[in-house]
Amino acid sequence: MRVSSYLDWYVHVPEVKYDFRSSGVRSFKYNPKLGEVDLSVNYPYGNPKASELVARRYHVKPENVFISSEGTSGQNTRIIRHIAEKNRRKNEAIVEYPTYEPLLRKTQEYFPRVKRLERKEKEAYRLETDALLKKVSDKTALLVLTNPHAPSGAISSKSELREIIAIAQEYGFHVLCDEIYAEFDRNVVPTVFSVSPDLGITTTSFTKAYGLGGLKLGIALAKMKIVDGLYTDVLNTVGNSPNIVQLIASELLSKHSETLEKHKQKWLDLKSMTEEWLREKDFQHFPNKTGIAYWIKLPTKDTFKWINEHAIPHYSLAAVPGTFFLFKHDHKLVNSEKIRLGFGNIGPDKQKLVEALRTLEKVLKKL
């Protein structure tokens, strides 16, 4: 198993006062009022009510919804493995670059050959069909993307996704798109499944936008054959889907959707403050229309060293070094002048954000 260097670093960072590592909101407090529940009940194909509510949210049929208690990360792993096992003659996958490292490691685990599709900074990290055409072959089984792109936040439009899907149709491969950050604003980010219900596979959850990390609800939108295969895979590995998680999810989606949106808004209110600070301090950063994390260039060639040897021990401040998104194939840490700055662990207190940004400014002046 290929271990994620990023996740290993993340869990071993000591507790800090100013934690800019989180790209999702937190602290959603909720008192579930489920009433009497038969705790012996599990569902081989998910809680029907939860499936119906999710289907309604994404304008799909319930048979196109796969729900599990593994979060988006678990969904991605299961889907990548499923596609690899169902396409033995196609042993090749393509993963975008830069990307969230665990997506690369999961793909490497199940595909003997992994190519990289570069999203160039000078092209605003957009997906380029010409670049993809140079990578695909008759052996390609899967293309792995994120939308919005992690780490830049660049959004692929429906027309751009159609161009990608056209290539997928020509060569016969699936497109798996992790869309977890799209939940911050679904009005501007289309699902890849809506572009192609046959070849597009969307994965997402409510972890980042609503602070439901502890719920571990993972959602995938895919054609019925794949959904059936995924539920069978769950049955053969961990057993039926746990009902209690999906009961709580159903209650939240049906009765408390406004509460979820209000909770998300607390962090979105801080978004303009952060953007104003970035402009005022003249930091080169990629604009992020959705989400609460920014891809920022700093005046240092090695942000990994700066964060670990200076910011954390001397100022109790941490952000994610850009190097963790820049692995090509191996585990070598390359020097990077970028960081991902997320204020999920800072908010929703505005004064705390002001204090944290001032401290970050102080740290940066030492560069």
N, C-alpha and C positions, 0 to 999 in steps of 0.2 A: 504494500500500500504506500502510495506517495503522500507524504505528510505535507500539509500546507505550511510554508514558512511564515506566512502572514498570520494564520490562526495561532500558531505556536507562539509568535511574538505577542499577539494581542492578549492572550490569557496570562502571559507572564509579566506584563507591564505592572509595576507596583501601583498601588492606589495613589492617584494624583488629585490635586485640588482643582485643576483646570483641565478637564478631559474633553479634548476635541476629536476623539476617535469615532464617536457614534454617528452614523449616517441616518439613524431613525429616531423617532420620538420615543419617549419612555413614560413610565409612571401612570399608566391608565388604571385607576382604581375602580373596582366594580364589585357589587354585591349580587351575585347571581341568585335569582329567585325561581328555581326550577320546580319547586314543589316536590311531590313524591315522584321518584324516578326509580325505575327498575334497573339496578346497576348490573344485572346479569346480561342485559341486552347489548349485543354488538351487531354490526351490519357488514355483511360481506361486500356490499356495494355502496357503503356510505349511508348516513342518515338521509332518508328521502327528502325531509323538509330542508335540511341544509343544502342538499344538491339543488333543490328547486330554487331556493333563495339565491344561491351563487349563480345559477343559470340565468335567473332574471336580471341579476346585476350586470352580467356580461352579454346579455341578449343572445344566449345560446340555448340549446336543448339540454335537459338534465343528463341525457346519455353522453353528452360531450364533456361532462364535468367529472374529474377525478379528485377526490378529497382524501387527505391522509393527515395524520398527526406527526408529520416529519418536517414541517416547515418547507420553505422553498428549496433550501439546500438538499433536504432529503428527497424531495420530488425530483430535482435535477439529477441526482445520483441514480435514482431508480429508472428514470427515463433514459438516460445515457446508456445504462447497462441494458435496458430493454431493447433499444434500437440496435446496439451492438450484437446482441444475441440473436435478433431476428434478421440480421443482415450479414451472415457469416462470410459471404463472398465479397462484401464491401467492407474492407478493414481499415478504412481511412476516414478521418474526421477533420474538420477545420474549426479553429477557435480564433475569435477576434483578438487583436493585440493593439493597445494594452487591454487587460481585462482583470476581473476579480479572480485572484489566483486559484481558489478552490474549484472554479469551473474548469480551469486548465488541468488541474491534477485529476479531477474525476474523469475527464475525457481521456487523459493519458492512461488511466487505470484500465480502461476497457477497449481502447483502440490502439493497435500496435503502431499505427502511423498517424501523427497529428501535425497538420500544417497550420500556419498562422495567417490570418487576414488582417493586414495592418490598417488601422484607422489613423490617418495622419493628422497631426496637429495643424499643419498649414492648410489642410482641407476641412478644418473645423470638426475633425473626428467623424466625418460622414462616412457611410458605407459606400464603397466604390465598386460598381459592378464589373468594371474592367479588371480591377485587382482580383476580384473573386473568380472571374473567368480564367485567370492565369493559375489559379490554385486547384480548381475542381478537376475531377477525372471520373471515369466510370467506376472507380473504386470508392468514391465518396458516398458515405451513408448519412452524414450528419454535419450540419453547420450550427455552431453554438454562438449565440449573440446575447447582448443585453440591450434593453430599451426602456428608459433612457440608458445611455451608455455609462457603464461603470469603468473608469472613475470620472469621466469628463462631464457627464450629464447631457451630452448631445442627444437629441431626439430624432429618431428615424420616422419620417412621414409615411403615410399609407402608400404614396406613389413610389417612394424609395423601397419600401418593403415589397411592393409588386415587382419591381425590377429584380430583387433578390429571389423572389419566389419563381419568377420566370426561368431563372437559371436552375433552380431546384427542380422544376418540372422537366426541364431538358435533360438533366443528368440523373433524376430520380433519387433525390436525397431529401431528408426532413430538415426543417429549420426549427431548432429549439431556442426560444427566446425567454430569458429571465426578465420579467417585467415588474419586479417587486417595487421599484421606485416610481412606476407609473401610477400607483395608487394615490400619490399625492395630488394628481390631477388627471383623471382618466379622460377628461374632455380633449386633451391635447396629445394623448399617446394611444394610438390604435393597437389592438392586440394583433399579433401575427396570425393567430387563428382566424380572425375575421377576414384577413387577406387571403388565406388559403386554409379552409377547414380540412383539406386532405393532407397537406404537407406541413402546415404550421402547427407548432405546439407552444402554447403559452404556459409559463409557470409564474406564480405570484403568491403573495400572502398579505396579511394585514400587519405584519411585524413592524415595518419601517414607518408607515404613515400613521398608524393608530396606536402604537405602543403595545401590541399584543404578542410580544415575543414569547411570553410564558404559555400562551395558548398552543403554539406550534402547529397552527392550522396551515397546511399546504394545499394549494389549488393548482390544478392543471386543466387546460382546455385543449382537447384533442379529438380526433375522430373516434367513433365508437369502438372500432377494433382495437385501437391503442388503449383506450380507457378500460376496456374489458381485460386486456392483457396486463395492465398495471394493477387492477384489483386482484386478479389471479395471482400476480407476483406477491402482493401484500399478504394474501391468504397463505401462500406457500412459505413465507419467510417469518412474519410476525403475527399472523392470524388476522381475524376480523378487525375492522376499524373500530377504535374505542369510541363509544357513543357519547360519553360525557363531554368531550371536547367539542363535538359537533352540535350537541344540545346548547352549549353556551354560545357557540358561534351563531346558531340559529336565532337565539334570543337577542343577541347583539344586533344582528342584521335586520331583524324584523321589528324590534321594539325600540332599539336604542341607536339607530343609525345617526340621528341628529347629535346625540351625545358623542359619538365617535368623531364626527366632523368638527364639533366644537373643540374637542381635545386636540385634534390635528391643527386647528387654527391658531392655538396658542403658540406653536412653534413657527407657523407661517408668518405670524406677526413679527417674529424676531428676524425673519428672513431679510426684510427690507433694511433693518438695522445693520445686519452683517454686510449686505451688499453696499450700503452707504459707506461703511468703514473701509471696505476693500477699495472702493473708488477714491475715497479721501486719502488713503495711504498709498494710492497708486500701485496696488499690487496687480501684476498680470495674472488674470484668472479667467477661466472659461465660464461664460454665463450659464446659469442653471435655472431653467424655467420651472422645473419641478424638483422637489426634494430639498434637503437642508444640508447638503455637503457641497464643497467647492474644491475644484482642482486648481491649485495655486502654485505659482512659481516664486521661489524665494532666492535671495542673493547668496546662495551657497551651492556648491557642487555636490554635496553629500548630505541630504536631509536625514538619512538614517543615522549617521554618526552624530549630527547636530541634535537630534531629538533624544537619542539614547545617552549621550555623554554630556549634554549641556542642558537642554530644556527640562528633561525629567528630573535629574538629580539636583539641579540648582534652582529651578523655578516651579517644580511640581506641576508641569504642563506637558501634555502629550497630544500629538496629532499623528496621523498615519503617514509614514514615509512613502514617497512615490515609488520606491524601488519594488514594493510588493505588488504592483500592477504591471511590472515591466519584465517579468520572466519570459524568455523566448521559448526555451524547451527544458532547460536544466533548472537547478536550484540556486544558481549563482546570483548573488546580490550585486546589481550594477549601481553605479553612482547615479543619483537623480536629484535634480534641483526642485522637484515637485513635492507637494504634500496634498493629502486629502483632508480638508478642514471641515469637520462636521460638528454641529452644536447640539446634537440630540441629548447628550449627557449634561449640557450646560443649562438648557431651558427647563421650564418656561419662564423663569424669573428674569425679567429684563435687566435688573440691576446686576445680577450675577453675570449675565452676558457682557455687559459693559465692563465689569471688573476683569473678566477673562480676556476680553479683547485688548484691554489696556496692558495686561500682563504679557500677552503675546507680543504686543508692540515693543514692550520693554526688552523682551528676550531677543527680538529681531534686531534691535539697535546694537546688540552685542556682536552681530555678525560682521 
